[in-house]
Amino acid sequence: MPSISTGLPVPHPTRSYWQSVPSALDKHQSVQHLPASCDILIIGGGYAGAATAYHLLKSAASRNTRPSVVLLEARGACSGATGRNGGHLRPDLTSAPVLLSERYGPRAAAAVAQFEMDHLAAIAQFVAEEDVDCDLTEATSFDVFTTPEQAAAARERHDLLRKEPAFAGLLAAVGLYAGDDAPDRTGVRDAKAYFCSPAAHLSPYKLTMGLLSRALELGLCLKTHTPVLSILEDADDASRADEAAAAEDDEDVRVRPRCHRITTPQGAITATKIVVATNAYTAALLPEYAAAIVPCKGLACHIAAASPSSPPLPRLPTSSLCIRVQQGPLSGYTYLVQRADGSVVAGGAHHTYKQTDPASWYGTVDDAGLIEPAWRYYCDGPPGFAARALVGWVPRTRTCVDHVWTGIMGYSADSLPHVGAAPGRDGVFVLAGFHGHGMPVAYLAAKGVAEMVWEGKTYEETGLPAVYKTSQERLMPRYDDILGA
Ligand SMILES: Cc1cc2nc3c(=O)[nH]c(=O)nc-3n(C[C@H](O)[C@H](O)[C@H](O)COP(=O)(O)OP(=O)(O)OC[C@H]3O[C@@H](n4cnc5c(N)ncnc54)[C@H](O)[C@@H]3O)c2cc1C
């Protein structure tokens, strides 16, 4: 088994298409010097950290309270997986639910699928209410099967889920089609069958900058380029014990809340509550998460017209695709969104490296380098990936791959995110391990975390899916969905 590196984000990462025009918040410093203390410290300036800050401050404002909230980000704002992803906001209604049903029962699986579905409306509402421009586009997503065996397995999964009453409502939104016209219907040359289901796509970078900018308006203190090096257990335990003893004798004596000391290269800060939203990098700060959340690398690219004088790129039947690939024993997929200008963001190609070269992607935090076989899959040509895979995309349409990048995902041993109070760490909350599928999960999970942190709700009171709850048991994983799957 390849070793796992649990370091901090590396300098000079590859730059994604989404990040090609840096936001004004890229290097934002709300204050020059780190404040000495705050009520709530959020670590990580990606989608999860930004959404936590937004929900915390929005809810506090509605209650006329104003906690001091500081967000520390190791590199530029949204420089992690969020700024380098495929742009899909795509609830999984047909794949993960089967596995989750087997493990936790159909009701728990349906709760997860419904939670993901709820993100479509929740993100649309955020974008409309806060007037955020992030290219949000609703789409019917096609999950395309390219071999008869895949098509048969999809039918089997669909039949299985249809037998479960818990899925009745959700599956009403899903269609399964098979037939010789599948290539024309989907735009995928080798299509044999496909699921269609509701989804959306967007610029994850602009969405996250929108969350950060609204949170800043509500009072967030954001410091980018400030890596957290350690979270120290309460340095003040002895004096708190004295206070607790005194409080027993005198009811006017208050015990100060437990504080955490967080160190950075720019000094230390104490905080009453901490939200660790570092996804792939969680084990660098909370080593007990090393087996549960493993940093894993993925690759994506942007395919555009070769020059302004090239013919317009063909429009696909839908702007959200997942193309399943099977080459002998090697399986993988390409996820793809088509942008308004016809260009395409595509990524994946796991079948080119995942099984054959685990060291190239498993247990690494290096998003400064590419994954060569995946890079070749998308960039080699002519004819090039688009012409090979898509109907009507012939080499004469003259495409070029103008951005290729990698990103580090927090793969979770049991495929589920870790959300809630970190076991054994008073006042520390975790929101991480999105398993390469965080867009329809992290926004509302962050809302639940904000409710736990600031409103004092229990995990159960937030209404988050029960199986997302982080626990001591999940830190010693029963499943290996990363290398084992
Ligand atoms: C190539 C690729 C394609 C993907 N495609 C999709 C997709 O289409 N749809 C989908 O749903 N998901 C996709 N994902 C996954 C998705 O991007 C993630 O699930 C999601 O972005 C996780 O958000 P996050 O905020 O938890 O993590 P991140 O965006 O990684 O944010 C974590 C942040 O924490 C910072 N950090 C880490 N350690 C420290 C520290 N010690 N101190 C301070 N800051 C620290 C990092 O720099 C980073 O900015 C993809 C991921 C990749 C890499």
The ligand as an SDF file (V2000), in Angstrom:
LIG
                    3D

 53 58  0  0  0  0  0  0  0  0999 V2000
  -10.1180   17.7280   -9.8080 C   0  0  0  0  0  0  0  0  0  0  0  0
  -11.3130   17.7600   -8.8890 C   0  0  0  0  0  0  0  0  0  0  0  0
  -12.5890   17.7050   -9.4060 C   0  0  0  0  0  0  0  0  0  0  0  0
  -13.7080   17.7240   -8.5650 C   0  0  0  0  0  0  0  0  0  0  0  0
  -14.9460   17.8050   -9.1020 N   0  0  0  0  0  0  0  0  0  0  0  0
  -16.0290   17.9330   -8.3010 C   0  0  0  0  0  0  0  0  0  0  0  0
  -17.3050   18.1660   -8.8500 C   0  0  0  0  0  0  0  0  0  0  0  0
  -17.4570   18.3610  -10.0530 O   0  0  0  0  0  0  0  0  0  0  0  0
  -18.3770   18.1950   -7.9990 N   0  0  0  0  0  0  0  0  0  0  0  0
  -18.2210   18.0220   -6.6460 C   0  0  0  0  0  0  0  0  0  0  0  0
  -19.2190   17.9860   -5.9220 O   0  0  0  0  0  0  0  0  0  0  0  0
  -16.9960   17.8940   -6.0990 N   0  0  0  0  0  0  0  0  0  0  0  0
  -15.9060   17.8610   -6.8820 C   0  0  0  0  0  0  0  0  0  0  0  0
  -14.6590   17.7640   -6.3370 N   0  0  0  0  0  0  0  0  0  0  0  0
  -14.5420   17.7430   -4.8790 C   0  0  0  0  0  0  0  0  0  0  0  0
  -14.8230   19.1240   -4.2910 C   0  0  0  0  0  0  0  0  0  0  0  0
  -14.0130   20.0730   -4.9080 O   0  0  0  0  0  0  0  0  0  0  0  0
  -14.5700   19.0880   -2.7860 C   0  0  0  0  0  0  0  0  0  0  0  0
  -15.3690   18.0860   -2.1860 O   0  0  0  0  0  0  0  0  0  0  0  0
  -14.9090   20.4120   -2.1140 C   0  0  0  0  0  0  0  0  0  0  0  0
  -14.3510   21.4660   -2.8320 O   0  0  0  0  0  0  0  0  0  0  0  0
  -14.4070   20.4070   -0.6860 C   0  0  0  0  0  0  0  0  0  0  0  0
  -14.4390   21.7150   -0.1700 O   0  0  0  0  0  0  0  0  0  0  0  0
  -13.5790   22.0450    1.0980 P   0  0  0  0  0  0  0  0  0  0  0  0
  -13.7750   23.4610    1.4310 O   0  0  0  0  0  0  0  0  0  0  0  0
  -13.8650   21.0410    2.1460 O   0  0  0  0  0  0  0  0  0  0  0  0
  -12.0760   21.7420    0.6580 O   0  0  0  0  0  0  0  0  0  0  0  0
  -10.9650   22.7160   -0.0140 P   0  0  0  0  0  0  0  0  0  0  0  0
  -11.5500   23.5110   -1.1150 O   0  0  0  0  0  0  0  0  0  0  0  0
   -9.7970   21.8680   -0.2950 O   0  0  0  0  0  0  0  0  0  0  0  0
  -10.6710   23.7150    1.1660 O   0  0  0  0  0  0  0  0  0  0  0  0
   -9.8350   23.3930    2.2460 C   0  0  0  0  0  0  0  0  0  0  0  0
   -8.9340   24.5990    2.4660 C   0  0  0  0  0  0  0  0  0  0  0  0
   -8.2120   24.4410    3.6660 O   0  0  0  0  0  0  0  0  0  0  0  0
   -6.9430   25.0330    3.4860 C   0  0  0  0  0  0  0  0  0  0  0  0
   -6.0560   24.4780    4.5110 N   0  0  0  0  0  0  0  0  0  0  0  0
   -5.6650   23.1980    4.6270 C   0  0  0  0  0  0  0  0  0  0  0  0
   -4.8880   23.0490    5.7150 N   0  0  0  0  0  0  0  0  0  0  0  0
   -4.8050   24.2660    6.2890 C   0  0  0  0  0  0  0  0  0  0  0  0
   -4.1400   24.7610    7.4470 C   0  0  0  0  0  0  0  0  0  0  0  0
   -3.4070   23.9620    8.2350 N   0  0  0  0  0  0  0  0  0  0  0  0
   -4.2520   26.0760    7.7540 N   0  0  0  0  0  0  0  0  0  0  0  0
   -5.0050   26.9100    6.9800 C   0  0  0  0  0  0  0  0  0  0  0  0
   -5.6500   26.4750    5.8730 N   0  0  0  0  0  0  0  0  0  0  0  0
   -5.5490   25.1800    5.5360 C   0  0  0  0  0  0  0  0  0  0  0  0
   -6.5670   24.6510    2.0690 C   0  0  0  0  0  0  0  0  0  0  0  0
   -5.5710   25.4810    1.5560 O   0  0  0  0  0  0  0  0  0  0  0  0
   -7.9070   24.7740    1.3560 C   0  0  0  0  0  0  0  0  0  0  0  0
   -8.0700   26.0340    0.7710 O   0  0  0  0  0  0  0  0  0  0  0  0
  -13.5200   17.7520   -7.1500 C   0  0  0  0  0  0  0  0  0  0  0  0
  -12.2370   17.8440   -6.6250 C   0  0  0  0  0  0  0  0  0  0  0  0
  -11.1350   17.8600   -7.4730 C   0  0  0  0  0  0  0  0  0  0  0  0
   -9.7580   17.9910   -6.8820 C   0  0  0  0  0  0  0  0  0  0  0  0
  1  2  1  0
  2  3  1  0
  2 52  2  0
  3  4  2  0
  4  5  1  0
  4 50  1  0
  5  6  2  0
  6  7  1  0
  6 13  1  0
  7  8  2  0
  7  9  1  0
  9 10  1  0
 10 11  2  0
 10 12  1  0
 12 13  2  0
 13 14  1  0
 14 15  1  0
 14 50  1  0
 15 16  1  0
 16 17  1  0
 16 18  1  0
 18 19  1  0
 18 20  1  0
 20 21  1  0
 20 22  1  0
 22 23  1  0
 23 24  1  0
 24 25  2  0
 24 26  1  0
 24 27  1  0
 27 28  1  0
 28 29  2  0
 28 30  1  0
 28 31  1  0
 31 32  1  0
 32 33  1  0
 33 34  1  0
 33 48  1  0
 34 35  1  0
 35 36  1  0
 35 46  1  0
 36 37  1  0
 36 45  1  0
 37 38  2  0
 38 39  1  0
 39 40  1  0
 39 45  2  0
 40 41  1  0
 40 42  2  0
 42 43  1  0
 43 44  2  0
 44 45  1  0
 46 47  1  0
 46 48  1  0
 48 49  1  0
 50 51  2  0
 51 52  1  0
 52 53  1  0
M  END
$$$$
